[in-house]
Amino acid sequence: MSTIKKNTLQINKATIACLLCGIALLFSLGGCKKFLEIPLKDKIPQSTLFADEQGFIDALTGVYIGMDKPQSTFSSMKGLYTHNLSIGMLSVMVNNYTNAPTSALGDGLYSNAYKYDYEQTGLKQEIGYIWGGLYHNIANLNNLLNHIDAKKDVFSRDHYNRVKGEALALRALFHFDLARLFGQSPATGLNDRAIPYITTFKAKATPFVSLKAALDSCIVDLKDAKALLAQTDTTAINQAHADLFAGFTQNRMNYWATNACLARIYLYKGDYANAMVSAKEVIGSQKFPLSTSNVAVSTANNRDRLFSKELVFAVYNTNVTIINEGLFNLGGTGVSLQLAAATKTTIYGTTDWRLSWFDNNSAKSFNVPSKFFQDANLPYALQNNVPVIRITEMYYIVSECANALGDLSTGLSYLNMARNARGLTSLTAINVPDGITLSAEIGKEYKKEFIQEGQTYFYYKRLNKDLKAETGTTVTVPANVYVFPIPDKEGENNS
């Protein structure tokens, strides 16, 4: 890349040329399938991509597919939301796998991630892929958004509102995760330089903005998205629909996921009142009911290990089984990523329904994480999901916000509702006499609920917690552990 100005990001022209030629994927409609699983048919040139409604839908579909592995330039990465931001890098960094320090899997990626060795070649490269992959998806969204208003008349049903709304919401989600990875903790650096917030599809420099400015831009996009998505059919969360594009919206940035993302971002910037409003709206929809029995029990052929009805937004990926078999269910001479039995008991106790997220299939007192394993004959609606937002997080957000605003009773009530949905008894005012104790109990639930999902890392970072104390890691945690390095080619004057 050519020399760039200080505090700016230069979009690579070769990347844009690639996007112009192959941004969208063609899919055919049929049956009750999720539109994200219709097989690849062809690519079409930029000049005809946005000629009709299907072209816009295809372009949006390509972005959802890119949440697993972005196409072309960034195809070497191990997967965005299906690996690095879930079961892979971020899970290792909060010590979800006892044997990660010695694991040879991923060509040493996990052992180096455990040491937070961001300058190690392989880990540094993977961090660069995360940056590039997320901005690649943002570029695709900006290209779509650049054309959609001029073509509003080509849309049928509520598809204009749905496509534009989801595109805006995804753009906010990707920027937010970039800010959470590459910016400072909001507890210490809300006004510090963070990332570029890119809203145009042009080969020109885009200034870096502060973390606060990035979060505010995310909120603007999400509010605009919410207004659009409120005008769509929001009924078919995890079921088919006569309109294929309106079905299984649990696998898309739907209206409720947009509200949930707003709750996350308000909380991240310390706006407790608005975070509580947004989180309560998602809870109050009753679209994502908390479990009343252990649907993850190991004796059922259709066990729902993920508590799937509680997923507000999940990436759809047909390679879930392959990915997890290759990390957690190796045979022969392979050594799976594991969690020591004693560690599992320390975290979960003995009655938590989430204990079913581990299979003790080893004679060495190790437990293999089985959260993403898929049993034979698994019902269709439960297949191939990787959680991005859970309804339980909304309960934790309300609990934390109420606590911060001095309402201990409400905070404890919402935490207990989430605990009950995991087979745990309610805590009382005797157990939780003050806000400090409630905060500690909320932290315990983040650690249990989001194992292998990446959100525990973001929770620790938001509050700038002592990562060594929280995770029990045996290595020295560097001072910059919460700030991923900007790739050299994108910010050579990163100071």
Wavefront OBJ file of the C-alpha trace (Angstrom):
o trace
v 0.000 0.000 0.000
v 1.195 3.516 -0.673
v 2.225 5.798 2.180
v -0.773 6.990 4.191
v -1.331 10.131 6.200
v -1.158 9.990 9.956
v -4.413 8.868 11.653
v -6.028 7.731 8.404
v -6.980 4.462 6.753
v -6.391 3.960 3.041
v -8.675 1.467 1.301
v -6.616 -0.752 -0.937
v -7.547 -0.167 -4.598
v -6.912 -3.784 -5.520
v -9.427 -4.814 -2.877
v -12.018 -2.425 -4.299
v -11.443 -3.747 -7.798
v -12.096 -7.228 -6.470
v -15.263 -6.059 -4.741
v -16.540 -4.359 -7.858
v -16.235 -7.594 -9.817
v -17.437 -10.101 -7.255
v -19.297 -8.565 -4.340
v -22.520 -10.573 -4.697
v -23.529 -14.197 -4.837
v -26.535 -15.501 -6.776
v -28.951 -17.738 -4.957
v -32.119 -19.474 -6.141
v -35.240 -19.616 -4.000
v -36.992 -22.781 -3.001
v -38.642 -24.826 -0.276
v -38.404 -23.900 3.403
v -34.652 -23.473 3.465
v -32.872 -20.611 5.130
v -31.933 -18.216 2.366
v -28.341 -18.264 3.598
v -27.904 -21.919 2.673
v -29.041 -21.760 -0.966
v -25.942 -22.883 -2.913
v -23.697 -20.537 -4.873
v -24.827 -20.143 -8.446
v -22.699 -17.470 -10.078
v -21.149 -14.017 -9.824
v -22.338 -11.043 -11.792
v -20.534 -7.822 -12.748
v -20.953 -4.611 -10.780
v -22.817 -2.928 -13.635
v -25.794 -5.271 -13.286
v -25.519 -6.196 -9.609
v -28.057 -3.661 -8.345
v -30.424 -3.733 -11.296
v -33.161 -5.533 -9.369
v -34.271 -6.634 -5.908
v -32.501 -9.978 -6.086
v -29.180 -8.279 -6.714
v -29.492 -6.355 -3.436
v -30.556 -9.483 -1.562
v -27.610 -11.384 -3.022
v -25.202 -8.630 -2.007
v -26.552 -8.673 1.559
v -26.351 -12.468 1.610
v -22.703 -12.237 0.636
v -22.051 -10.141 3.750
v -23.725 -12.695 6.016
v -21.578 -15.384 4.441
v -18.615 -13.070 5.052
v -19.336 -13.214 8.789
v -17.832 -16.679 8.563
v -15.075 -16.209 6.007
v -14.868 -13.100 3.853
v -14.292 -13.822 0.208
v -11.114 -13.246 -1.839
v -8.433 -11.167 -0.110
v -9.101 -12.411 3.413
v -9.878 -16.069 2.651
v -6.868 -17.283 4.664
v -8.400 -16.335 7.991
v -9.875 -19.034 10.216
v -13.319 -17.463 10.335
v -14.614 -14.240 11.857
v -17.639 -14.954 14.039
v -17.349 -18.731 13.711
v -13.805 -18.947 15.053
v -11.678 -15.945 15.999
v -14.454 -13.983 17.702
v -16.044 -17.050 19.291
v -14.518 -20.496 19.903
v -10.992 -19.515 18.851
v -8.811 -16.547 19.709
v -11.052 -14.691 22.175
v -11.945 -17.885 24.033
v -8.284 -18.758 24.434
v -7.552 -15.267 25.773
v -9.960 -15.796 28.678
v -8.515 -19.255 29.392
v -11.479 -21.345 28.253
v -9.134 -24.230 27.366
v -6.792 -25.589 30.023
v -4.344 -27.061 27.526
v -4.201 -24.091 25.120
v -0.672 -23.124 26.275
v 0.748 -26.382 24.901
v -1.630 -26.935 21.990
v -0.106 -27.421 18.546
v -3.465 -26.878 16.863
v -3.753 -23.961 14.467
v 0.011 -23.994 13.878
v 0.537 -22.605 17.351
v -2.171 -19.920 17.099
v -3.765 -20.941 20.393
v -0.569 -21.189 22.392
v 0.489 -17.739 21.193
v -2.963 -16.276 21.814
v -2.781 -17.654 25.353
v 0.463 -15.701 25.835
v -1.042 -12.544 24.279
v 1.967 -12.457 21.964
v 0.461 -10.037 19.454
v 3.777 -9.612 17.652
v 4.186 -13.329 16.941
v 3.950 -13.745 13.172
v 0.972 -16.092 12.997
v -1.117 -14.321 15.628
v -0.284 -10.889 14.228
v -1.350 -12.069 10.788
v -4.637 -13.439 12.138
v -5.347 -10.145 13.905
v -4.720 -8.422 10.580
v -7.235 -10.763 8.941
v -9.857 -9.792 11.527
v -9.319 -6.089 10.779
v -9.320 -6.656 7.018
v -12.247 -9.074 7.082
v -14.523 -6.763 9.035
v -13.667 -3.757 6.870
v -14.134 -5.891 3.764
v -17.689 -6.621 4.894
v -18.228 -2.937 5.702
v -17.108 -2.002 2.175
v -19.670 -4.414 0.729
v -22.391 -2.870 2.880
v -21.412 0.659 1.906
v -21.544 -0.292 -1.760
v -25.062 -1.655 -1.283
v -26.192 1.389 0.711
v -24.713 3.711 -1.910
v -27.129 2.301 -4.515
v -30.278 1.301 -2.635
v -32.203 4.570 -2.367
v -32.008 5.198 -6.116
v -33.451 1.723 -6.703
v -36.192 1.752 -4.077
v -38.874 1.097 -6.689
v -37.430 -2.332 -7.625
v -38.336 -3.814 -4.213
v -41.448 -5.791 -3.352
v -43.140 -6.443 0.004
v -41.091 -5.000 2.870
v -37.766 -5.914 1.264
v -36.426 -2.381 0.847
v -36.788 -1.695 4.566
v -35.413 -5.102 5.428
v -32.327 -4.924 3.184
v -31.416 -1.344 4.062
v -32.185 -1.826 7.747
v -30.099 -4.965 8.056
v -27.234 -3.388 6.115
v -27.129 -0.386 8.451
v -27.358 -2.604 11.526
v -24.563 -4.867 10.291
v -22.368 -1.852 9.531
v -22.814 -0.750 13.143
v -22.149 -4.244 14.503
v -18.900 -4.614 12.549
v -17.636 -1.172 13.539
v -18.549 -1.848 17.154
v -16.577 -5.080 17.207
v -13.630 -3.324 15.565
v -13.818 -0.664 18.274
v -14.041 -3.335 20.983
v -10.961 -5.079 19.605
v -8.696 -2.252 18.446
v -9.797 0.635 20.672
v -9.042 1.269 24.330
v -11.289 0.083 27.145
v -14.131 2.600 27.580
v -13.251 2.670 31.276
v -9.933 4.330 30.474
v -9.915 5.589 26.885
v -13.363 6.675 25.731
v -11.906 9.795 24.121
v -8.805 8.099 22.706
v -8.224 7.387 19.009
v -9.840 4.088 18.038
v -10.829 3.195 14.444
v -12.073 4.739 11.182
v -15.881 4.732 10.902
v -16.403 4.263 7.173
v -19.754 5.097 5.583
v -18.754 5.588 1.936
v -17.562 3.270 -0.802
v -14.671 5.272 -2.187
v -10.931 4.770 -2.543
v -9.977 7.616 -0.244
v -8.512 8.071 3.218
v -10.908 7.913 6.165
v -9.836 9.530 9.462
v -9.580 7.585 12.667
v -12.089 8.756 15.297
v -12.248 8.439 19.054
v -13.892 5.458 20.711
v -16.782 7.668 21.818
v -17.279 9.017 18.285
v -17.245 5.484 16.877
v -19.847 4.333 19.414
v -22.015 7.369 18.669
v -21.866 6.594 14.938
v -22.878 3.005 15.662
v -25.881 4.297 17.593
v -26.923 6.555 14.691
v -26.774 3.621 12.259
v -28.685 1.349 14.639
v -31.432 3.907 15.253
v -31.881 4.356 11.499
v -31.902 0.581 11.078
v -34.449 0.156 13.860
v -36.840 2.647 12.223
v -36.646 0.731 8.948
v -36.874 -2.772 10.436
v -39.890 -1.756 12.549
v -41.772 -1.596 9.235
v -40.990 -5.237 8.377
v -42.554 -8.549 9.326
v -40.717 -9.543 12.524
v -42.617 -12.763 13.267
v -40.543 -15.615 11.780
v -37.576 -15.674 14.146
v -36.607 -19.352 13.954
v -39.099 -20.732 11.490
v -39.901 -20.748 7.801
v -42.039 -18.115 6.100
v -43.978 -17.994 2.845
v -41.546 -15.259 1.831
v -38.153 -17.013 2.001
v -36.379 -13.742 2.726
v -38.587 -13.184 5.798
v -37.979 -16.607 7.341
v -35.432 -17.690 9.973
v -34.510 -14.108 10.746
v -32.729 -15.354 13.864
v -29.833 -15.781 11.435
v -29.950 -12.145 10.388
v -29.542 -8.739 11.980
v -33.266 -8.536 12.668
v -35.247 -5.824 14.468
v -34.700 -7.372 17.878
v -30.986 -7.947 17.265
v -30.705 -4.278 16.348
v -32.254 -3.333 19.693
v -29.961 -5.769 21.477
v -26.900 -4.288 19.785
v -28.072 -0.837 20.880
v -28.257 -2.118 24.459
v -24.688 -3.444 24.171
v -23.322 -0.174 22.843
v -25.158 2.062 25.316
v -23.773 -0.087 28.123
v -20.282 0.035 26.597
v -20.278 3.848 26.704
v -21.807 3.939 30.193
v -25.314 5.128 29.231
v -27.171 2.879 31.671
v -30.638 4.380 31.225
v -30.741 3.863 27.442
v -29.065 0.470 27.683
v -31.807 -0.679 30.052
v -34.581 0.624 27.785
v -33.209 -1.200 24.744
v -32.551 -4.450 26.612
v -36.022 -4.436 28.178
v -37.592 -3.951 24.757
v -35.952 -7.148 23.499
v -36.956 -9.047 26.625
v -40.486 -7.677 26.484
v -40.984 -8.862 22.916
v -41.264 -12.432 24.282
v -39.755 -13.603 21.002
v -36.863 -15.256 22.827
v -38.307 -17.025 25.888
v -35.937 -18.209 28.580
v -35.690 -21.965 29.020
v -37.882 -23.539 31.688
v -36.288 -26.984 31.471
v -32.906 -28.374 30.539
v -33.271 -28.654 26.768
v -29.541 -29.418 26.568
v -29.790 -32.771 28.376
v -27.460 -35.389 26.955
v -30.015 -38.196 26.739
v -32.177 -36.679 24.017
v -31.550 -37.222 20.307
v -32.654 -33.668 19.651
v -30.924 -31.991 22.554
v -30.632 -28.268 22.133
v -27.135 -27.617 23.432
v -27.274 -23.902 22.533
v -30.670 -23.112 24.108
v -31.490 -22.001 20.575
v -34.818 -20.274 21.179
v -32.883 -17.759 23.277
v -30.616 -16.723 20.384
v -31.452 -13.202 19.231
v -28.906 -13.366 16.405
v -26.751 -16.261 15.286
v -24.430 -16.732 12.327
v -25.572 -19.592 10.115
v -22.685 -21.840 9.115
v -22.968 -25.322 7.605
v -19.409 -26.125 8.733
v -20.152 -25.924 12.477
v -19.661 -29.663 12.938
v -16.451 -29.802 10.901
v -14.927 -26.854 12.769
v -15.727 -28.263 16.191
v -14.759 -31.845 15.404
v -11.378 -30.520 14.310
v -10.791 -28.709 17.603
v -12.660 -30.597 20.308
v -13.213 -34.171 19.157
v -9.935 -35.347 17.683
v -9.128 -39.031 17.520
v -5.884 -40.904 16.954
v -2.824 -38.907 17.952
v -4.562 -35.536 17.929
v -5.068 -33.672 21.202
v -8.315 -31.714 21.421
v -8.675 -28.387 23.180
v -9.911 -29.278 26.651
v -11.033 -27.986 30.021
v -9.819 -29.630 33.229
v -12.609 -31.302 35.223
v -11.696 -29.380 38.363
v -11.880 -26.082 36.487
v -15.310 -26.952 35.118
v -16.613 -27.741 38.592
v -15.140 -24.527 39.986
v -16.930 -22.479 37.338
v -20.278 -24.281 37.129
v -20.740 -26.204 40.363
v -22.729 -29.434 40.119
v -26.326 -28.496 39.195
v -25.958 -25.948 36.393
v -27.653 -27.032 33.158
v -24.668 -25.676 31.268
v -22.625 -28.639 32.497
v -24.051 -30.406 29.446
v -21.745 -28.209 27.350
v -18.910 -30.636 28.160
v -18.352 -34.283 27.304
v -16.086 -36.183 29.664
v -14.890 -38.700 27.072
v -11.311 -38.897 28.262
v -9.617 -41.037 30.883
v -7.348 -38.096 31.727
v -9.907 -36.100 33.716
v -10.385 -33.621 30.912
v -13.678 -32.374 29.556
v -14.085 -31.743 25.854
v -16.232 -28.662 25.124
v -19.291 -29.925 23.259
v -21.393 -26.776 23.171
v -21.396 -26.716 19.364
v -21.624 -30.456 18.729
v -24.652 -31.441 16.658
v -26.320 -34.788 17.278
v -27.708 -36.941 14.496
v -31.289 -36.114 13.520
v -31.086 -32.678 15.102
v -34.219 -30.679 14.247
v -33.664 -28.351 11.320
v -34.207 -25.111 13.231
v -31.450 -26.056 15.699
v -28.741 -26.737 13.144
v -25.620 -24.756 12.226
v -25.947 -21.774 14.576
v -23.082 -19.801 16.111
v -24.456 -17.322 18.692
v -23.730 -13.607 18.318
v -26.357 -12.226 20.729
v -28.260 -14.158 23.423
v -31.366 -13.025 25.293
v -29.627 -13.833 28.588
v -27.210 -10.980 27.871
v -30.173 -8.603 27.872
v -31.077 -9.781 31.385
v -27.484 -9.246 32.519
v -27.526 -5.763 30.991
v -30.736 -4.790 32.798
v -29.315 -6.214 36.023
v -26.056 -4.276 35.679
v -27.763 -1.044 34.678
v -30.303 -1.218 37.495
v -27.456 -1.862 39.898
v -25.483 1.110 38.554
v -28.570 3.316 38.945
v -29.027 2.252 42.568
v -31.909 -0.213 42.108
v -30.464 -3.344 43.691
v -33.818 -5.134 43.869
v -34.513 -4.878 40.120
v -30.940 -5.814 39.335
v -31.173 -8.961 41.440
v -34.578 -9.857 39.987
v -33.357 -9.833 36.378
v -30.211 -11.766 37.226
v -32.311 -14.405 38.985
v -34.551 -14.840 35.945
v -31.496 -15.691 33.858
v -30.080 -17.951 36.590
v -33.363 -19.846 36.863
v -33.195 -20.508 33.127
v -29.981 -22.443 33.784
v -31.319 -24.566 36.640
v -29.952 -22.361 39.418
v -31.864 -21.181 42.463
v -32.588 -17.517 43.022
v -30.177 -15.420 45.022
v -31.668 -13.428 47.885
v -30.910 -10.118 49.521
v -29.046 -12.142 52.148
v -26.775 -13.622 49.443
v -26.499 -10.295 47.617
v -26.643 -7.475 50.173
v -25.023 -4.771 48.059
v -24.099 -3.611 44.570
v -20.541 -4.907 44.747
v -21.769 -8.436 45.417
v -24.343 -8.197 42.617
v -21.651 -7.068 40.187
v -19.568 -10.079 41.150
v -22.522 -12.422 40.548
v -23.162 -10.871 37.127
v -19.506 -11.462 36.276
v -19.826 -15.131 37.220
v -22.740 -15.508 34.811
v -20.817 -13.908 31.927
v -18.004 -16.369 32.545
v -20.389 -19.346 32.506
v -22.858 -18.305 29.822
v -20.429 -17.086 27.171
v -17.772 -19.770 27.344
v -16.569 -20.340 23.750
v -18.515 -17.315 22.477
v -16.051 -14.447 22.947
v -18.317 -12.129 24.954
v -16.486 -12.792 28.228
v -13.380 -11.083 26.814
v -15.433 -8.030 25.867
v -17.034 -7.977 29.330
v -13.632 -7.951 31.011
v -12.393 -5.265 28.639
v -15.415 -2.994 29.112
v -14.784 -2.901 32.848
v -10.994 -2.971 32.445
v -10.760 -5.964 34.757
v -7.485 -7.592 35.760
v -7.359 -10.339 33.150
v -4.847 -12.426 35.084
v -6.979 -12.392 38.217
v -10.193 -13.110 36.296
v -8.902 -15.964 34.128
v -6.277 -17.612 36.309
v -3.802 -17.552 33.444
v -0.243 -18.530 34.295
v 1.442 -16.037 31.964
v 2.306 -12.398 32.441
v -0.511 -10.300 31.001
v 0.879 -7.324 29.038
v -0.352 -3.808 29.722
v -1.791 -3.551 26.193
v -3.695 -6.845 26.365
v -7.047 -5.219 25.615
v -5.897 -3.385 22.488
v -5.206 -5.365 19.346
v -2.473 -3.786 17.189
v -3.606 -1.953 14.059
v -2.145 -3.823 11.061
v 1.107 -2.214 9.911
v -0.123 -1.656 6.372
v -3.173 0.262 7.629
v -1.604 2.453 10.278
v 2.139 2.775 9.981
v 1.930 6.006 11.989
v -0.162 4.411 14.714
v 0.813 6.641 17.617
l 1 2 3 4 5 6 7 8 9 10 11 12 13 14 15 16 17 18 19 20 21 22 23 24 25 26 27 28 29 30 31 32 33 34 35 36 37 38 39 40 41 42 43 44 45 46 47 48 49 50 51 52 53 54 55 56 57 58 59 60 61 62 63 64 65 66 67 68 69 70 71 72 73 74 75 76 77 78 79 80 81 82 83 84 85 86 87 88 89 90 91 92 93 94 95 96 97 98 99 100 101 102 103 104 105 106 107 108 109 110 111 112 113 114 115 116 117 118 119 120 121 122 123 124 125 126 127 128 129 130 131 132 133 134 135 136 137 138 139 140 141 142 143 144 145 146 147 148 149 150 151 152 153 154 155 156 157 158 159 160 161 162 163 164 165 166 167 168 169 170 171 172 173 174 175 176 177 178 179 180 181 182 183 184 185 186 187 188 189 190 191 192 193 194 195 196 197 198 199 200 201 202 203 204 205 206 207 208 209 210 211 212 213 214 215 216 217 218 219 220 221 222 223 224 225 226 227 228 229 230 231 232 233 234 235 236 237 238 239 240 241 242 243 244 245 246 247 248 249 250 251 252 253 254 255 256 257 258 259 260 261 262 263 264 265 266 267 268 269 270 271 272 273 274 275 276 277 278 279 280 281 282 283 284 285 286 287 288 289 290 291 292 293 294 295 296 297 298 299 300 301 302 303 304 305 306 307 308 309 310 311 312 313 314 315 316 317 318 319 320 321 322 323 324 325 326 327 328 329 330 331 332 333 334 335 336 337 338 339 340 341 342 343 344 345 346 347 348 349 350 351 352 353 354 355 356 357 358 359 360 361 362 363 364 365 366 367 368 369 370 371 372 373 374 375 376 377 378 379 380 381 382 383 384 385 386 387 388 389 390 391 392 393 394 395 396 397 398 399 400 401 402 403 404 405 406 407 408 409 410 411 412 413 414 415 416 417 418 419 420 421 422 423 424 425 426 427 428 429 430 431 432 433 434 435 436 437 438 439 440 441 442 443 444 445 446 447 448 449 450 451 452 453 454 455 456 457 458 459 460 461 462 463 464 465 466 467 468 469 470 471 472 473 474 475 476 477 478 479 480 481 482 483 484 485 486 487 488 489 490 491 492 493 494 495
